[in-house]
Amino acid sequence: MKHNLAEIEARILHEISEASTNDELERVRIKYLGKKGEISALLKHIGNLSPEQRPELGAAVNTLRNKVTHRIAQRKDELDTQALEESLRRDTIDVSLPGEVFEVGGLHPLTKSLREIISILSSMGFTVYESREAETDEMNFVKLNVPHGHPARDMQETFYLTDNALMRTHTSPGQIRGMLAMDGRLPVRFIVPGRVYRRDQTDASHHPVFHQVEGLAIHVDVTVKQLRGVISALMNRFFGQEVTVRLRPSYFPFTEPSCEVDISCVFCKGDGCSVCGGSGYLEVAGAGMVHPQVLRNGGYDPDEVSGFAFGFGLDRLAMLKHGIDDIRLLYGNDKRFLSQFRGI
Amino acid sequence: MKVPWTWLNEYVDLPWETQEAADRLTMAGLCVEEIRYEKLDISSVVSAKILDVKPHPTKPGQKIGLVDTGTGEFQIVSGAPGFAKGNIILVALPGATLPGGLKIEPRGLDGVVSQGMAVCSNELLNGQPPRPFEDIILLPPGTALGVSAGQLFEIDDWVMELDLTINYSHCLGILGVAMEAAALAKRPLKLPKVLEAWSWAGTYGSIKPESYDEGAPDFKIDLPEPELCPRYVGKIVENVRFAYSPVNIERRLQLAGQRPLNLVVDVTNYVMLETGQPLHAFDADRIAGNTIIVRSSKPGETILTLDDAERELPENTILITDASGPIGVAGVMGGNTTEVTEDTKRVLIESAYFDPLTVRLASQKLKLRTEAALRFEKGVDPTAQAAVAERAADLIARFSGGTPVSGYAETNHLNVEPKRIVLHMRTVERLLGETFSPATCREILERINFQVEESNADTQEAIAVTVPPRRVDIHEEVDLVEEVARHYGYDSFGTGDLSKAVPGGLTDPDLLCVDRIRDFLVSHGGLECITNSLVNPEHLACLGWESDDPRGNPVRLKHPLSSEESVLRTSLLPGLIGVAASNIRFGIQGLFIWETGRVFFPAADRLPIETRQIGLVSYGRLKPKTWLGGPEESGFYRMKGVVDSLMDLLGISDVSYLPKAGMPFHPGRSAKIVANMSTVGEIGDLHPVCLKHLDIPVPVTACWLSLEALLAVVKPKEYASLSKFMPVERDLAVIVPEEVSGGDVIDSIRKVGRHLASVILFDIWRKPPVPEGHKSLAFRLLYQPQDKTLTEEELAEDRERILEELRQRYNAVLRS
């Protein structure tokens, strides 16, 4: 009988190893371990044996049963692993194929640049004031110290709508409207972004409609130094590099003292190149301390407070930032152009 | 303004190279735009003495001379009066070059060889033959021989091109620039003798010298309208001989951009360029009645100006007249009848002050933006007229041998009181952020000829400043702060930070919302455009907006550059459709673009109404077919989907689409968008007629939304607590007559269904077994109960309720 058990064990283990699916394995299990299985029959058969024979053989059959049970579980693991490997192989895809592309749109480069400027200046406490585009002669000129017949009117060719209404030639009337909206409160610190209009023939650097960003800060202690501080911070962060800011004396009727703002050329770092005309500097803004009369026109007392104002050409900044050499591209809206600014 | 370097250095010894001088002037506010080296192509033209002269054997008037250049002798033929024995002249030697590519070679004249050429000024400077009555250049006795023209005269020179802002009218003369440069270099200013005697540069302006001989010139100046011409000086020079200017004067004028004409005219120009005070020279003998009357023009008056043009005079032009009528347009251009000619013997130099604004308007209306007008309109030194006239008379006398008549005729209504301004150190510090001592300010201001005294006006640290009358740009304290700042150097101040929080700003909360909308459109594939707000009225008409539509009645520019940009846009669509058209021309297969911006409508007696819009336009293939699917085409439903999603984002739930929008839309493929009972925009495919008018070969879909209307109904979504119960999906398909609108069916389901979270139309079927003239609409209903699990009975009940509603309203039949 003992001899027989070794034979049975060899046969069963062989059958288990031969089972190549879980179903076959199950059949083997039932065949030997099932209620009517061979090992179950052996166990029953032990009950019929003499008490002397029983312990030895009983232990032998139990060992066999445990061995088989263990081996079946082991084989099941093997088969599961094989099946998983098979399914992984089956489900493998060609990852080199192109994915499902979702084409996002994009902001216009002018909007992108404006957003950056707004974000930088809002960190310095500037809020945004949107003023109107069609203006009165009074707001666009007279309140800014440019009376009728003033030679400064030659500096800005104007589109008139009627004798007294015009398309604003700069965002500066927004200074007056903004000051009036502030109604005497301090500190005043806002920017006026928007479209402006000049009667200029279109060419690579002129377009009858373009954009400015006006800034105004008024308080009891606002000085030229702070003007330089704000402009330096704005330029450094906007261009993402250290630029030198140069304030060059100039003239605007609504500021005194007045200056042009030059920055060291962002292309040649001041060495001189074709973009800066060899000078190493780029003119980017007009600025100055708000003229006393303009403060008065906005409802502020120049003996009590002072202020600075600046006006950047947004188109110029965007063009410098992106290396765009023709302003017409900004207003041509060619898809091939716009698509290039979709990124961050 | 052009400033020749040598001319500038005549008034101040600058310690700098030209480039450094240019940089320093620029940083003091006198923007030097460019510096150029102006060179004439002259070689082998040297001084030579005429040793002997004999007449030409056959050519009357021509003389044969032997000239000595110090290194050789040459035979020269010339007919010039100055070609006489003993004179030192300029000779162009064989192989010499003159401007304009002129080459001098030996040539024969009736058998006599001329080895070179005796040169006149016009030949030397322009390479042109002598002008009428022009003699060859005669050099002073004792001039060394063989010296080149370039060494004898200031021919090649640096020229600085100044782009002056309008406040620097005191720099519209080279002397003014020299004053600024002298202050920057801390060097003395060297004035011409006459101007020095009149203390032209002084704080109080020009003052008649004590030793001045008043004389009694026989001339009358009548100024009946002192507000137009308050001061007029007439200085007479007699016994004037006709002449051309010396070479150096002609060359300086050339370098400064003026064409030399004759001595008298040149001197008036030269002195204008020197001092900034425009002058005019009349032939005094051609002025009727020895009287000048300055008055405003009468309607219909005309004048023949110097440039030989008969001009009708605009009303309110200041005229110089004599007994016979107009002889000059004041401050703009002289008249033809009193012009200085070869025959002029007696010259009247006009040196006047005219009202800046009146000169400016006249010059604009006449389209004569002369150098004189550009100076008068910015305001000239009101004290300098007599001094400058004397300077011109002196030069004319010096170069032409004329005799200035003692004294001058003048009428003067001006009483120039020097401006005195108190400059407080506190103001300087308040604006510049830097502490300045009175001594520093004083030093700076005195260097530019302001007079400074200590101020006893109040207890604050201050100085009392007297402003020279030429500084018409200085009105108040801040103007002095700028003077101090620019001479101290803007870049010498440090950098400061803005302190103090800004509690009450002006930011419009709508702007955040507009930015969200922009981001939304970008994330949905839209490319932002910025189009011109000046549009072509014809394009408005092409879109079918006639005068009965507000969009066909745009605000017009008074003087547009062209008709294509002559009216303000009344909608964003013309611009965006134009962008679509140009991209189609570039072969772009498909496009989804948008813009936000202002549109304009006329308002009676007020500024135009400005409102903000969003415009959307798309055409063509937005995404190509790929191995994964597609293609994705633009069209009505895709754009409607974008609008629906946008409305959802903005929390606007009550949105409906009423069929049929007006032009430019296709009547059967467009809708008015209504939100919360008000129209907020329109959407649709463009009308084929519009496409045809605009020459667009593909279908285009467009939409506009009123941003103001949307912002008025925007509602931030409120948070709803999350349901703990499982959602359930059910499908429902009904057959309805073709004319029933699907949107209505969806609305009805939403209305009567209970616990419905969404209703999705997933199929439309029009083929059998659906009967002809009908369509099957299949919906997926998503139930999301908040407070219980829905039972099968409740779901069946709801289905029955929906079906009953659809049966009654639309004759719907359940499709099984």
Chai-1 contact restraints between the chains, C-beta under 6 A:
chainA,res_idxA,chainB,res_idxB,connection_type,confidence,min_distance_angstrom,max_distance_angstrom,comment,restraint_id
A,E100,B,L628,contact,1.0,0.0,6.0,A-B,restraint_1
A,E103,B,G525,contact,1.0,0.0,6.0,A-B,restraint_2
A,V104,B,S523,contact,1.0,0.0,6.0,A-B,restraint_3
A,G105,B,V522,contact,1.0,0.0,6.0,A-B,restraint_4
A,G105,B,G525,contact,1.0,0.0,6.0,A-B,restraint_5
A,G105,B,G526,contact,1.0,0.0,6.0,A-B,restraint_6
A,G105,B,L527,contact,1.0,0.0,6.0,A-B,restraint_7
A,G106,B,V522,contact,1.0,0.0,6.0,A-B,restraint_8
A,G106,B,L527,contact,1.0,0.0,6.0,A-B,restraint_9
A,L107,B,V522,contact,1.0,0.0,6.0,A-B,restraint_10
A,L107,B,E528,contact,1.0,0.0,6.0,A-B,restraint_11
A,H108,B,E528,contact,1.0,0.0,6.0,A-B,restraint_12
A,H108,B,I530,contact,1.0,0.0,6.0,A-B,restraint_13
A,L110,B,I530,contact,1.0,0.0,6.0,A-B,restraint_14
A,T111,B,E528,contact,1.0,0.0,6.0,A-B,restraint_15
A,M124,B,L498,contact,1.0,0.0,6.0,A-B,restraint_16
A,G125,B,V502,contact,1.0,0.0,6.0,A-B,restraint_17
A,T127,B,G505,contact,1.0,0.0,6.0,A-B,restraint_18
A,T127,B,L506,contact,1.0,0.0,6.0,A-B,restraint_19
A,T127,B,T507,contact,1.0,0.0,6.0,A-B,restraint_20
A,V128,B,T507,contact,1.0,0.0,6.0,A-B,restraint_21
A,V128,B,L511,contact,1.0,0.0,6.0,A-B,restraint_22
A,Y129,B,L506,contact,1.0,0.0,6.0,A-B,restraint_23
A,R132,B,E610,contact,1.0,0.0,6.0,A-B,restraint_24
A,E133,B,R598,contact,1.0,0.0,6.0,A-B,restraint_25
A,A134,B,L607,contact,1.0,0.0,6.0,A-B,restraint_26
A,A134,B,P608,contact,1.0,0.0,6.0,A-B,restraint_27
A,G149,B,L357,contact,1.0,0.0,6.0,A-B,restraint_28
A,P151,B,I166,contact,1.0,0.0,6.0,A-B,restraint_29
A,P151,B,E377,contact,1.0,0.0,6.0,A-B,restraint_30
A,P151,B,K378,contact,1.0,0.0,6.0,A-B,restraint_31
A,A152,B,I166,contact,1.0,0.0,6.0,A-B,restraint_32
A,F159,B,L557,contact,1.0,0.0,6.0,A-B,restraint_33
A,Y160,B,K558,contact,1.0,0.0,6.0,A-B,restraint_34
A,L161,B,V555,contact,1.0,0.0,6.0,A-B,restraint_35
A,A165,B,L607,contact,1.0,0.0,6.0,A-B,restraint_36
A,A181,B,L506,contact,1.0,0.0,6.0,A-B,restraint_37
A,R185,B,G504,contact,1.0,0.0,6.0,A-B,restraint_38
A,P187,B,K500,contact,1.0,0.0,6.0,A-B,restraint_39
A,P187,B,V502,contact,1.0,0.0,6.0,A-B,restraint_40
A,R189,B,V502,contact,1.0,0.0,6.0,A-B,restraint_41
A,F190,B,L506,contact,1.0,0.0,6.0,A-B,restraint_42
A,V209,B,N532,contact,1.0,0.0,6.0,A-B,restraint_43
A,V209,B,S533,contact,1.0,0.0,6.0,A-B,restraint_44
A,T223,B,L432,contact,1.0,0.0,6.0,A-B,restraint_45
A,T223,B,G433,contact,1.0,0.0,6.0,A-B,restraint_46
A,V224,B,L432,contact,1.0,0.0,6.0,A-B,restraint_47
A,V224,B,G433,contact,1.0,0.0,6.0,A-B,restraint_48
A,V224,B,F493,contact,1.0,0.0,6.0,A-B,restraint_49
A,K225,B,G433,contact,1.0,0.0,6.0,A-B,restraint_50
A,K225,B,F493,contact,1.0,0.0,6.0,A-B,restraint_51
A,K225,B,G494,contact,1.0,0.0,6.0,A-B,restraint_52
A,K225,B,G496,contact,1.0,0.0,6.0,A-B,restraint_53
A,Q226,B,G496,contact,1.0,0.0,6.0,A-B,restraint_54
A,Q226,B,L498,contact,1.0,0.0,6.0,A-B,restraint_55
A,R228,B,T495,contact,1.0,0.0,6.0,A-B,restraint_56
A,G229,B,T495,contact,1.0,0.0,6.0,A-B,restraint_57
A,G229,B,G496,contact,1.0,0.0,6.0,A-B,restraint_58
A,G229,B,D497,contact,1.0,0.0,6.0,A-B,restraint_59
A,R246,B,D491,contact,1.0,0.0,6.0,A-B,restraint_60
A,L247,B,Y490,contact,1.0,0.0,6.0,A-B,restraint_61
A,P249,B,G29,contact,1.0,0.0,6.0,A-B,restraint_62
A,P249,B,R486,contact,1.0,0.0,6.0,A-B,restraint_63
A,S250,B,T165,contact,1.0,0.0,6.0,A-B,restraint_64
A,Y251,B,T165,contact,1.0,0.0,6.0,A-B,restraint_65
A,Y251,B,N167,contact,1.0,0.0,6.0,A-B,restraint_66
A,E256,B,V478,contact,1.0,0.0,6.0,A-B,restraint_67
A,E256,B,D479,contact,1.0,0.0,6.0,A-B,restraint_68
A,E256,B,E482,contact,1.0,0.0,6.0,A-B,restraint_69
A,P257,B,E482,contact,1.0,0.0,6.0,A-B,restraint_70
A,P257,B,A485,contact,1.0,0.0,6.0,A-B,restraint_71
A,C259,B,Y490,contact,1.0,0.0,6.0,A-B,restraint_72
A,M289,B,L431,contact,1.0,0.0,6.0,A-B,restraint_73
A,P292,B,V478,contact,1.0,0.0,6.0,A-B,restraint_74
A,S306,B,R430,contact,1.0,0.0,6.0,A-B,restraint_75
A,S306,B,L431,contact,1.0,0.0,6.0,A-B,restraint_76
A,N333,B,C529,contact,1.0,0.0,6.0,A-B,restraint_77
A,N333,B,V579,contact,1.0,0.0,6.0,A-B,restraint_78
A,K335,B,N583,contact,1.0,0.0,6.0,A-B,restraint_79
A,K335,B,I588,contact,1.0,0.0,6.0,A-B,restraint_80
A,K335,B,L591,contact,1.0,0.0,6.0,A-B,restraint_81
A,L338,B,L527,contact,1.0,0.0,6.0,A-B,restraint_82
